[in-house]
Amino acid sequence: MDDPISTAIVAQWQELREVAEQLVADLTDEQMVSQPVAGVTMNHPAWVLSHLSAYAPVLAGILRGEVVEDPLSHRYGLGSQPLREASEYLSRDKLISSYTAAYDDAATAFADATPERLLQPSPFERWLTRFPTIAYLPGQFLVKHNAYHLGQLSAWRRASGLPPI
C-alpha cells in the first residue's frame, strides 16, 4: 500500500522499534525479569516483549490471509502474568531480535495487503466489536498495543532506578 495512512502507521512502528531497542539495550538477562517495587508485580521487560511478540505473527498471518490461532491462549497472551525466572524467557538479545523481526514482518505484510484484504472481517469473534475489519488491526497492533506496553517498560525503568531513554 502506498496510501498516507498506511505509510504513517508503518513509520510509527519504526519509531516504536527504536524505542523498544533503547528500553532494553543496557539490561542484563537478570534485569529483564526483575521486580523493582516490593509487593508489586510489574510487567517486566521479558514479559512485555514476549507478550507483544505473541501478536506480531498473528497480525502478519491475518494480513496475508493465512489461518492463524487466536493469541488469547498463547503462553504470553492476554491474562498471562510476568514470571520471575529468566529461564522462562528468551535471552535479552534473542528476545529483542525476535520481537523486532516479527513486527518488521507484520509491517511488511501490512504494506503488501490489498484494500480488499483489509476490508475482510476480523478473524476472531471476540475482536469484531472493536475491530470489525482487518483494516483496524495494523493501527492497534503495530502502534497502540506496542506503545501501551513500551510505556510500561519506561515506568519499569524508572521504578528500577534506571535512567530514562
N, C-alpha and C positions, 0 to 999 in steps of 0.2 A: 504494500500500500504506500502511496505517496501523498496521502492527504495530510493536512497540517495537524490534525488531532492525533493520528497515529504516530506521526513524527515526534510530536511533543511528548507523548506517553513513553516512547522508547528513549527519548532524551532524558526524561525524568528517571527512568530506570538506570540509565548510565550514570547519572549523578548519585543515585542511591547506592549503586555498586561501589563507587569510590568511598562513600561514607561507611559502608559495611566493612570494607577492607581497612580503613583507618581505625574504626572502632576496636578491632581485634589485633591490629598489627603488632602491638607491644605486649601482648599477653602470652603467658605460658599455657601449656595444656591444663595445668592445675588451676590456674586462674580462670580458665574458661568455665569451670563449674563451681566457682566459689560463691558463697552466700555472705555478703558483707554486713548484713544487718541481723543481729541476733534475734531469733524468734520470728523472722520474716523470710518467707521463700520468695525470692525474686526470680524473674525469668533471666537466667544467666546466659552468657554468650553461646555456649554449646547448645543449649535447648533452643534459643531463638533461631540460630542458623539451621539447626536440624528441623525445627518446625516449619520455617519458611521453605526449606528445601523439599519438604513433602508436597508442596503445592505447585512448584515450577514444572515438573514433568507432567502433572495433570493438566495444567494450563496449555503447555505445548501440545500435548496429545489432543486435547479438545480442539485447539486451533487447527490442527492438521486433519481433524475428522476421524481420529482413532478412538477405539473403545478404551475408556480409562476407568479405573476404580475410584470411587468416592474417597477422598483423603480423610474422611471422618474417622475411619478405623485405623489409620496409619499410626505407627508407634509414637510419632511425634505430632499427631494431628490434634484437632480441636479436643479439648478436655484432657490432654496429656499434661503431665507435671514435670518440672525440671528435676533431674536426678543428680545426686551429689557425686557420683562416681565418674571420673574421667573415662574409665574403660567402657562406659555406656555410649560413648560418642566417638566420632572420628577425631583424629588429632586436629589441632587448630588449622594447620596448613592444608590438610585434606578437606576439612570442613569448609573453609572459605573458598577453596578451589572448586569443590563440587557445587557449592551454593552459587557462585558466580557463573560457572559454566552452565548450570541448569537454567538460570534466569536469562543468560545470554541466548540460549537455545529457545526459550519461550519468547523472547523479544524477536528473534528471527522468525519464528512461527507466526507471530502476530504480523510482522511486516509482510509476510508471504500470504496471509489469509485473504481470501476473496471477500468482497462485500456479501455475496450470497452465503458464505460460510458464517460470517459474523451475524447474519440475521436469523440463523437457526436458533431454536430454543436451547437454553442451558440444559446440560445433560442430566442434572440431578434434580429430582423433585423438590428437595429442600432449598435449592437455590432459586427456584423460579420466581418467587415473590421479590427477592432483592435483585436478581439478575435474570430478567425474562429472556434475554437473548445472549448469545456468546459475545456480542459486542460490548457488554457490560464487564466482562471478565478481565480484559487486559488492564484497564484502569484500576480495578480492585486489586489484582494480584501482582502486577508489575510495580504499582506505585503505592496505593493506600495501605495494603497489608504489610508491605515491606517498611514503609515509613513509620507505621504504628509500632512495629516491633523493634525497629532500629532505634526509635526514640526510647524504648525501654532499655536498650543497651547503653544509651547515653546516660540515662539515670543510674543504671547499674554501675557505670564507670565512676560517677561522682560519689555514689554511696561507698564504693571501694577505695576512695581516696585517690583515684587516678585523675590526671588532667583531662579536661575536655579536648575534643579533637577540633 
